[in-house]
Amino acid sequence: MTEKGKGLTRRDTLRAAGALGATALFAPSIIRAANAQSSFNWKRFAGQKIDVLYVKNTRADLLVAKNKEFEALTGIQVSAEAIPEQQ
């Protein structure tokens, strides 16, 4: 704690940084526990099929790489096609 008339001390700064680090360390487990209670249904549209048209770039490559994971999580079949930026 700071004394009257003094500003923020080094010790106060380190204490705050430690508390912030501890919070960041435990936050993912808290979020996971909260989401486990959620009533969100990922399989709500299972069996549906969507067609996706990507413009060929690095972002599209990342999205295409995640298609299988998306299909496993949601049950939605993805048909993806990537086209070059200039035709």
Number of C-alpha atoms within 10 A of each C-alpha: 8 11 8 6 6 7 9 11 12 10 11 13 11 11 13 12 12 12 12 11 12 11 12 11 11 10 12 11 11 12 10 11 11 10 11 10 8 9 7 9 8 13 13 11 12 14 11 11 13 9 10 11 11 17 14 14 12 9 11 17 13 10 13 19 11 11 16 14 11 16 16 13 12 16 18 20 18 16 12 14 13 14 12 9 9 6 4
